[in-house]
Every structure is written in structure tokens, then in C-alpha cells.
Amino acid sequence: MERRETSQQGIRLNKFLADAGIASRRKADELIRQGRVKVNGKPAVLGMRVFPWDEVTVDGNRVRSHRSLLYILLHKPKDYLCTVHDEKGRKTVLQLLRTKERVYPVGRLDRNATGALLLTNDGELANRLLHPRYQVPRVYTVTLDRVVRPEDLRQLLRGVRLRDGVFRATAVEPEPELRRRLYVEVRGHDRLLHRAFAKLGYRVVKLHRRAFAFLTCQGLGRGQARHLTRQEITALRKLVGLES
């Protein structure tokens, strides 16, 4: 019996080409030897593995898998990891989904963070949604251990310089009823959010993603998920230049 290849390992390139109907595995190996196959613009080598986000071409033509593309919005609850598999046996977001198709989180939310999380097996779309070039907005509710000083709000907008980058919010608004709770919009990279607040002397007590692009958790309870509508998928693709 053929051993099932996991997402952590990727899939052998010759199997990917065979599954896509390009050629048998043996013929696919011949195409690779002839230099007619490229992965992410570089010549492929025998035995290599590819992942859903890789771009595979044969004679310059993009090869797409015959698998169905899925787009799922999850209201991520606390205490779940944004990963496909955890070696320590901790809970992952995939355990909340009712699908046999393998999908991948688009970006990450910390284990204790909650909110809107997109999962898909459309690698091209996922890559663009995460790339800073496309400035896809994320909106967070950030609860801190104390009220933020006005000068620190201005600093978040100007940019907080960290060891490996600059965190800059595009909008920051304190909640009127609870001044230590902020609405923060970020475009591009948002992985530095916790550290930016730490550098300013604050501790993030709770983090909730209110929106990813235009997708929100409205109508979804914690741990619930839904498939995106065709209109939402088209709008996401337009947002990152995949459709005119």
C-alpha cells in the first residue's frame, strides 16, 4: 500500500505532475531530467518535493492540481495552534474543521489569540494575501494591562522600530468605555504587534482579530467555520491582483 504523503513532507514532484494529468511518474521524471520543469522559476531536480504554495511550470506553462480549492473562514478560539500538526499533541485549528481536504492557515494567530482566520489550499492566493506588497488590512482588538498614553498612540502610527523590522499601525483608536482596549489596523506584516507594545512598556492581555481583509466573524461562534461565498472569493482575488 502506498504511504500517504503529509503536508509537512510535501508531495513528490513526479506525483504532483502525474496527479495533474501531465504525464506518468516515469515520464514526469524524464521531463525533469530534460530541464523542462521549473519550481518557483528554478530548474527542478529529481526527487524534490513541492508544497501547495509552490509554482510549478512545464515548458513555461503553469501546472495546477486537479484538487478542489477550498476557502474557509474560522472563528478561532483560544488555546488552538495555527498549524497543520503539532508534535507535542496540542490542539490545532484543523481539528475544528469538517473537511477531508488539506487546507492551511493564511498567516498565524497566537495560541491564545482569537478571531478571524482564513484557511485555504489556494497557495497563490495565500501568498499574495500575506505579502506586504498588497497591504491587506487586518483589524485587531488589543486589550492591554493599562491605559495607553497619547504619545504612544502617536508612536504606533509613526512606527515602532524593533530588532528585525518596524511595526506601524495604519489606524489606532481607543475604546471609549475601556481606554486600555484599542482597535488597531495593520497592513502587511502584523507579526511584530506583541513586541511593539512590549517595547512601549505594555503587556498584551488579550488579542482578537476582528477582520482579515473584509472578512469578519459575524454570525460565527467561537470554533465555528463557514465556506466563503463565490463573491467573497472573487473579491479577495481582486484585492491582490489575481482578477481584474
N, C-alpha and C positions, 0 to 999 in steps of 0.2 A: 504493500500500500504506500502511495506517495505521501511523504511527510508534508503537512501543511506549513507553508511559509508564513511567518508572522510579520506584522507591520514593523516590529523592531528590527527585523532582519532585512526588510525589503523583499523584492522578488527578483529572481534571476532575469537578466535582460532577455535571454533567448526565450524564456517562458512568457515574458511580457509581450514580446513580438508575436509569439505563437498565439497567445490568447487574443491578440488584436487582429488576428487573421492575416498577418503579413507573410508568414512562412512557417514551416515546421521548425522545431527547435534546431535540427541539424542544419537546415537551410539558413536559419537565422544566424547560426554561428559562422556560416560562410560569409554572410553579409557583413558581419562584424570584422572578420579577417580581411575582407576586401576594403575596409575603411569607409563603408557606405553608411554606417550607423554612427550617430553622434548623440551624446547625452549632455545637455546643457551647453551645447556648442563645441564640445570637445570630443575627439575620436573615442569611441567605445572600445573596451577591451574584453576579451573572453572571460566569462565567469563573473563579471561585475553584476551588482545588484542595483535596482532602481527603486525609487520611492514615489508616492503619488504626486509629489511636488516637482519631480524631475521632468524636463522637457526632452523627449526622445524623438529624433528625426531619422528617416531613411531616405537617402538621396535628396536631402533638404526638405522633405515633406514631414510635417508633424504627425506623430502616431498617437492615437488616442485609444485608451482601453475601451472595451465594449461594456464595462460595468456601468450601472446606472449611477448618475450623480445625485447625491443627497445633500440637502441643506436643512439643518435642524437648529432651532433656537431653544436653548435650555435656560431655565431659571436656576442657576447653580446655587445649591445650598452650602452652608458651612460644612467644613470637615471633609470635603471631597477634593482630590487632586486633579488638576488639568493635565492628565497624561493618559496614554493608552494602557500602560501596565506599570504597576509598582512592585518592585522586588521585595519590599517589606510587607506586602499584603494589605496596604492601606486602601481605603475606598477611592475609586476613580469615577470621573463623570460618566464614563462609558457604561458603568453599571446601572445608570439611571435611564438608559435608552432602550427602547424595544425595537432594535433593528439588528439583523444578521450581517448587514453590510458594514465594513470597517470605515469609520469616519474619524476625523482628527480635530481637536480643538484649534480654533483660529486664535492664536495667542494664548495667554495664560491669565488666570486669576489665582491669587494665592489660595492656599488650602482653606484659610478661614474667611476669605472674601466671598461675597455673594453677588448674584446679579446676572445680567445678560451675557450669555456665552454662545457663540456660533460654532457649530461643528459641521464639517463637510469632508467629502473626498475629492473635491474640486481643487486640486493643488494650485492651478494657475490663479484662480480667484483668491484663494487663501494667501498666496504670496503677495499679491498686489494689495490686498486689504491691510496687510501688516507693514508694507513698505512705506517709509517716511515720505517718499516722493508723492504719494497720493493723499496724504494728510487726512486720513479717515478719522472722524471725531469719535472720541469716547467720553461719556459723561459719568462722573462718579459722585456719590455722596460720601464724603470723608468726615468721619467723626474723630475728633482729636481729644487729647487729655485736658486741654484748656482752651480758652478763647484766644483766637489769633489776633496779634497786633496789626493795626492798619499798615504799618511799614512792611510787614512780612507778606501781606496780601499783595502789595505792590511788587515785592521782590519775586513772588511766584510768577507774576506776569512778565517781569523783565527777564527772569531766568535764574535758576539756582545752579551754580557750577559745582559739579561733582568730579570725582576722580576719573570717571570714564565717560563723561558726557555732561550735557546741560539739560536740566529739566525745566521746561517752560510751559505754563498753563496758558491757554488761549482765553479762558474766562474763569473767574473765581467770584463766587457770591455766597456770603454767609447766610445761613437760615435765620430769619428774624426771631423765631421763638427760641432757638438754641444756637447761640453765637459760636459755639465750638464745633458746629456741624457746617460743612461747606459743600457747595455744589462746584465741582471742578471739571472743566472741559479740557481735554488734552487731544492734540492731533499728532499723528506719527507715533513715536516711541512713548510708552507710558510706564515702562518697567522701572523707572527711577523715582516714581511717585513717593514711595515709603521713605526712601533715603533723602529725598529733597526736604520733606517735612522734618526728618530727624536732624538734618544739618541746621535747620532753623530753630531747633530746640523743642520740637513737638513729637508726640508719640501718636501714631495712628491706632485708635482703639477699634474702629470698625470701618470696613471698606465695602461699598456696594456699587456695582456698575449699573447705573440707571439706563444707559443706552450704549449700544455699539452701532456706529453709523446712525441709522434711523430706527434700528430695531430695539424695542423695549420689552420688558417682561409683563406688560399689561395683559391681564387675563390668565397668567400662568402662576400657579402656586409654587412655592419652593420645591425643587426637584421635578417639576413638570416640564414637558417639552412639546414642541409642535414643529411640523414641517413648514418651511417658508412657502408662501404663495408664489405663483409664477410671476406676478407683478413685483414682488419683493426681490426675487432673484434677478430679474431684468434690471431693476433699479440699482442693485448692488453692482452688477456688472458695468452699468453705465457710469457709476461713481468712480470706477477705477479704469475706465477707458477700454473695456472689453466689448462694449456695444456702443454704436453711435446713437 
